[in-house]
């Protein structure tokens, strides 16, 4: 599998968001990662449907929405016409995960589940792995950008990659949180093929996002 880099819009300059998107449009093989937070599941509040609706026409990249919300089922219908490619919800936020996956499959091309750093892979029944398109492993505690990477997540990626190969499954392994050129190589070698990077990409000198993305890839 080729490696997708997903710059996290949360770290972009919101005062010149249109220009930021134009810079990213010059780079190939990206997803645009969108952190939707409700101030309840995580202690932060970010953008909602009005902002995402504008992105549909401004970005050439696939929109990858990560819902850090208490009730992701409430967003399934209201966000389905915003051009999202992937809808990822937190395993910890949902009681009937299987039903949630089925609901989203009817509305979105790709469906993912996300696990917090402290949530073990064993919390997910084996039959679920074959139902999702993406598994997002958080490598920081969700809620804020700019946190330090948790090294133990590399072992978690290795374990998840072993599950993927054992059952001959095709889901992507995405890692989000503190990803830089210093740890990306370890993550890719461990089996990750979709890396979310916010602060590292958007803090590039002279706004040279291509260079930072190349270093991660």
C-alpha positions as CSV (number, residue, x, y, z in Angstrom):
1,X,0.0,0.0,0.0
2,X,1.2,3.5,-0.8
3,X,1.5,6.0,2.1
4,X,-1.1,8.7,2.3
5,X,-0.2,11.9,4.2
6,X,-3.2,13.7,5.8
7,X,-2.4,17.2,6.9
8,X,-4.7,18.2,9.8
9,X,-6.5,21.4,9.1
10,X,-6.7,22.1,12.8
11,X,-3.1,23.4,12.6
12,X,-3.6,25.6,9.5
13,X,-3.8,29.4,9.6
14,X,-7.5,30.0,9.9
15,X,-7.1,33.7,8.9
16,X,-5.9,32.6,5.4
17,X,-7.6,29.2,5.1
18,X,-8.3,29.6,1.4
19,X,-4.6,30.2,0.7
20,X,-3.6,27.3,2.9
21,X,-5.8,25.0,0.9
22,X,-4.3,26.3,-2.4
23,X,-0.9,25.4,-1.1
24,X,-2.0,21.9,-0.3
25,X,-3.7,21.5,-3.6
26,X,-0.2,21.7,-5.2
27,X,0.8,18.5,-3.4
28,X,-0.4,15.0,-4.7
29,X,-1.6,12.0,-2.8
30,X,-3.0,13.8,0.3
31,X,-6.1,13.5,2.3
32,X,-7.3,16.6,4.2
33,X,-7.8,15.6,7.8
34,X,-10.7,17.4,9.6
35,X,-11.0,17.1,13.4
36,X,-14.6,17.6,14.4
37,X,-14.7,18.2,18.2
38,X,-17.7,18.9,20.4
39,X,-16.2,20.2,23.6
40,X,-17.6,17.2,25.4
41,X,-15.9,14.0,24.3
42,X,-12.7,16.1,24.2
43,X,-12.0,19.4,25.9
44,X,-12.0,21.4,22.7
45,X,-14.4,22.8,20.2
46,X,-13.6,23.0,16.5
47,X,-15.4,23.5,13.2
48,X,-18.7,22.1,12.1
49,X,-20.8,21.7,9.0
50,X,-20.7,25.3,7.7
51,X,-16.9,25.2,7.4
52,X,-16.8,21.7,6.0
53,X,-19.3,22.6,3.4
54,X,-16.9,25.2,2.0
55,X,-14.0,22.8,1.8
56,X,-15.8,20.6,-0.7
57,X,-15.2,23.0,-3.5
58,X,-11.9,24.5,-2.3
59,X,-9.8,21.3,-1.8
60,X,-8.9,18.8,-4.5
61,X,-8.1,16.2,-1.9
62,X,-10.3,13.6,-0.2
63,X,-11.9,14.9,3.0
64,X,-11.1,12.8,6.0
65,X,-13.3,13.6,9.0
66,X,-12.4,12.5,12.4
67,X,-15.3,12.9,14.8
68,X,-14.2,13.3,18.4
69,X,-17.7,13.7,19.6
70,X,-19.9,12.0,22.2
71,X,-22.7,11.2,19.7
72,X,-21.3,10.6,16.2
73,X,-24.6,9.0,15.1
74,X,-26.1,12.5,15.3
75,X,-23.7,13.6,12.6
76,X,-24.2,10.8,10.2
77,X,-27.1,12.4,8.3
78,X,-26.3,16.1,8.7
79,X,-22.8,15.7,7.2
80,X,-23.6,13.2,4.4
81,X,-23.9,15.9,1.7
82,X,-20.7,17.7,2.6
83,X,-18.5,15.7,0.3
84,X,-16.7,13.7,3.0
85,X,-14.8,10.7,1.7
86,X,-14.1,9.1,5.1
87,X,-16.1,9.3,8.4
88,X,-14.1,8.1,11.4
89,X,-15.8,7.8,14.8
90,X,-14.3,6.9,18.2
91,X,-14.9,3.3,19.4
92,X,-15.2,4.6,22.9
93,X,-18.0,7.0,22.1
94,X,-20.5,4.4,20.7
95,X,-22.3,1.5,22.4
96,X,-23.6,-0.3,19.3
97,X,-20.5,0.0,17.1
98,X,-21.6,-2.6,14.5
99,X,-24.8,-0.8,13.9
100,X,-23.0,2.5,13.6
101,X,-20.6,1.1,11.0
102,X,-23.6,-0.2,8.9
103,X,-25.3,3.2,9.2
104,X,-22.3,5.1,7.9
105,X,-21.6,2.6,5.2
106,X,-24.9,3.6,3.6
107,X,-23.8,7.2,3.5
108,X,-20.0,7.5,3.1
109,X,-17.4,5.8,0.7
110,X,-15.1,5.0,3.6
111,X,-15.8,4.3,7.3
112,X,-13.2,4.3,10.1
113,X,-13.0,3.6,13.8
114,X,-10.6,5.4,16.1
115,X,-9.0,4.1,19.3
116,X,-7.5,6.3,22.1
117,X,-4.0,5.5,23.2
118,X,-5.2,3.6,26.3
119,X,-7.8,1.5,24.4
120,X,-6.3,-1.9,23.6
121,X,-6.9,-3.6,20.2
122,X,-8.5,-6.4,22.2
123,X,-11.5,-4.1,22.9
124,X,-12.5,-4.6,19.3
125,X,-14.1,-8.0,18.4
126,X,-12.3,-9.7,15.5
127,X,-15.4,-9.6,13.2
128,X,-15.3,-5.8,13.2
129,X,-12.0,-5.5,11.5
130,X,-13.4,-6.8,8.2
131,X,-16.2,-4.2,8.3
132,X,-14.2,-1.0,8.3
133,X,-12.0,0.7,5.7
134,X,-9.7,2.5,8.2
135,X,-8.5,2.1,11.7
136,X,-7.1,5.3,13.3
137,X,-4.7,4.8,16.2
138,X,-4.3,7.9,18.3
139,X,-0.7,8.5,19.2
140,X,-1.6,11.4,21.6
141,X,-4.6,11.8,23.8
142,X,-7.2,13.5,21.6
143,X,-8.4,17.1,21.9
144,X,-5.5,19.4,21.0
145,X,-2.8,19.7,18.4
146,X,0.9,20.0,19.1
147,X,1.2,17.2,21.6
148,X,4.1,14.8,21.9
149,X,4.0,11.4,20.2
150,X,3.5,8.4,22.5
151,X,6.2,5.9,21.4
152,X,4.3,2.8,22.6
153,X,1.9,3.3,19.7
154,X,4.5,1.8,17.3
155,X,4.0,-1.6,19.0
156,X,0.2,-1.1,18.6
157,X,0.6,-0.5,14.9
158,X,2.7,-3.7,14.6
159,X,0.0,-5.6,16.4
160,X,-2.8,-4.2,14.2
161,X,-0.8,-4.9,11.1
162,X,-0.5,-8.5,12.2
163,X,-4.2,-8.7,12.6
164,X,-4.7,-7.3,9.1
165,X,-2.3,-9.8,7.6
166,X,-3.7,-12.8,9.6
167,X,-7.2,-12.2,8.3
168,X,-6.2,-10.9,4.8
169,X,-7.9,-7.6,5.3
170,X,-7.5,-4.4,3.4
171,X,-8.2,-1.6,6.0
172,X,-5.8,1.3,6.2
173,X,-3.9,1.9,9.4
174,X,-3.9,5.6,10.2
175,X,-1.9,7.3,13.0
176,X,-2.7,10.7,14.4
177,X,-0.8,12.8,16.9
178,X,2.8,14.1,17.0
179,X,3.8,12.6,13.7
180,X,7.1,14.1,12.3
181,X,10.0,13.0,10.1
182,X,11.6,11.5,13.3
183,X,8.9,8.9,13.9
184,X,7.2,8.5,10.5
185,X,9.7,5.9,9.3
186,X,9.1,3.7,12.3
187,X,5.4,3.9,11.8
188,X,5.5,3.1,8.1
189,X,7.8,0.2,8.8
190,X,5.4,-1.0,11.5
191,X,2.6,-1.1,9.0
192,X,1.0,2.4,9.0
193,X,0.0,3.6,5.6
194,X,-1.9,6.8,6.4
195,X,-0.2,9.4,8.6
196,X,-2.0,12.5,10.0
197,X,0.4,15.5,10.5
198,X,-0.7,18.9,11.7
199,X,1.8,21.0,13.5
200,X,4.8,19.5,11.7
201,X,3.4,20.3,8.2
202,X,1.9,23.7,8.9
203,X,5.0,25.0,10.8
204,X,7.2,24.5,7.8
205,X,9.5,27.5,7.1
206,X,8.3,29.7,4.3
207,X,5.1,27.6,4.1
208,X,7.0,24.9,2.2
209,X,4.5,22.1,3.0
210,X,5.7,20.0,0.1
211,X,9.1,19.6,1.7
212,X,7.7,18.7,5.1
213,X,5.3,16.1,3.5
214,X,8.1,14.6,1.5
215,X,10.2,14.1,4.7
216,X,7.3,12.3,6.4
217,X,6.6,10.1,3.4
